[in-house]
Amino acid sequence: MKLENFQYKTGDNNIINYYESDNDNPILLIIHAQSTNSSSYHDVVKDLSKRFHLILVDCYGHGKSSHNTDKYNIISQGEDLVEFIRSKSDERISVLGHSSGGLIACYIASKSDICDNLILEDPPLFSAFGDRRMKYYNYVDLSTCCHNFINQDDEDDFVYYYFKNQYAWNFFPDKIREKIKTKSCESALKFRKKHPDKSLKIPFWPKKFLEAFRGMNDYDPYFGENFYNNTFTCGIDFAELLSNIRCKTLFMKANTIIGEDGLIQGALTDEDLELVVSLIDGMEVEYFDCGHAIHNEKKKDFVRCVVGTLEQK
């Protein structure tokens, strides 16, 4: 199954890059997480396309879409995707959003009438804004790396900078941390110099971990800066936003771990999810024993759940 690459120019001359399958199935719009791009879903595209007409977009600041910092927020991205979909079809569609893409998907479902089937893959609802965001992994990891990268002049390769400065080094035992970090960073730097346009590969590093670097070559750190400085969500009242969602909704919940230091490793807590359930009428929840990127770690179960939403409509 081959996806064709197209670009849509918005009314204000920004570019939404997207990939589309060639079939007449019901439309599924897929919105990826931050720092990756639409290629994140490459392993599940074939199976999903058997039941859906797929449209996978690159969010602003990612992939081949416009890198316009004025657009790095939930409202601009959401409104422009609504405009884009209305240019493609008059029918209501399914919308799937992962992580930050899930926030955008919620906005689309709440603020427009184009969505009749909403699929939320572990979005950081109630944890991506305000002071609470500082207690979550994304803030101390990607967001902080983006902020620090922007405010330094020594390194111009964000992929290498993030690999070297990621919070994950704290999970290695003290005795071996610096040795492993030094050797791994040497391998990363060597790979980046030889293959600057390819996704990062490091000897002996699990493929699951390196999926986080897929598409990072074309990621604008200023997108992450907007999570760091609390402007991505534009001060939206998420309780009101979610309560206005009237379509069929599935929430796919990954594991959440709270460390000894209180750092929340995950998109949202069980308490957060309880609040989401209380706000979106009739929402169903599926739990997955895996990390944040369910579509990478639990491919078959992910496809089963997404296809199942179509069968239940």
Secondary structure as GFF3:
##gff-version 3
##sequence-region A 1 313
A	DSSP	beta_strand	4	9	.	.	.	ID=ss1
A	DSSP	beta_strand	15	20	.	.	.	ID=ss2
A	DSSP	beta_strand	27	31	.	.	.	ID=ss3
A	DSSP	three_ten_helix	38	41	.	.	.	ID=ss4
A	DSSP	alpha_helix	45	48	.	.	.	ID=ss5
A	DSSP	beta_strand	53	57	.	.	.	ID=ss6
A	DSSP	three_ten_helix	69	71	.	.	.	ID=ss7
A	DSSP	alpha_helix	74	88	.	.	.	ID=ss8
A	DSSP	beta_strand	93	98	.	.	.	ID=ss9
A	DSSP	alpha_helix	100	111	.	.	.	ID=ss10
A	DSSP	beta_strand	115	121	.	.	.	ID=ss11
A	DSSP	three_ten_helix	131	135	.	.	.	ID=ss12
A	DSSP	alpha_helix	137	138	.	.	.	ID=ss13
A	DSSP	pi_helix	139	143	.	.	.	ID=ss14
A	DSSP	alpha_helix	144	150	.	.	.	ID=ss15
A	DSSP	alpha_helix	158	165	.	.	.	ID=ss16
A	DSSP	three_ten_helix	167	171	.	.	.	ID=ss17
A	DSSP	alpha_helix	174	194	.	.	.	ID=ss18
A	DSSP	alpha_helix	207	210	.	.	.	ID=ss19
A	DSSP	three_ten_helix	211	213	.	.	.	ID=ss20
A	DSSP	three_ten_helix	216	218	.	.	.	ID=ss21
A	DSSP	alpha_helix	221	228	.	.	.	ID=ss22
A	DSSP	alpha_helix	238	243	.	.	.	ID=ss23
A	DSSP	beta_strand	248	253	.	.	.	ID=ss24
A	DSSP	beta_strand	257	258	.	.	.	ID=ss25
A	DSSP	beta_strand	264	265	.	.	.	ID=ss26
A	DSSP	alpha_helix	270	279	.	.	.	ID=ss27
A	DSSP	beta_strand	284	287	.	.	.	ID=ss28
A	DSSP	alpha_helix	294	297	.	.	.	ID=ss29
A	DSSP	alpha_helix	299	311	.	.	.	ID=ss30
###
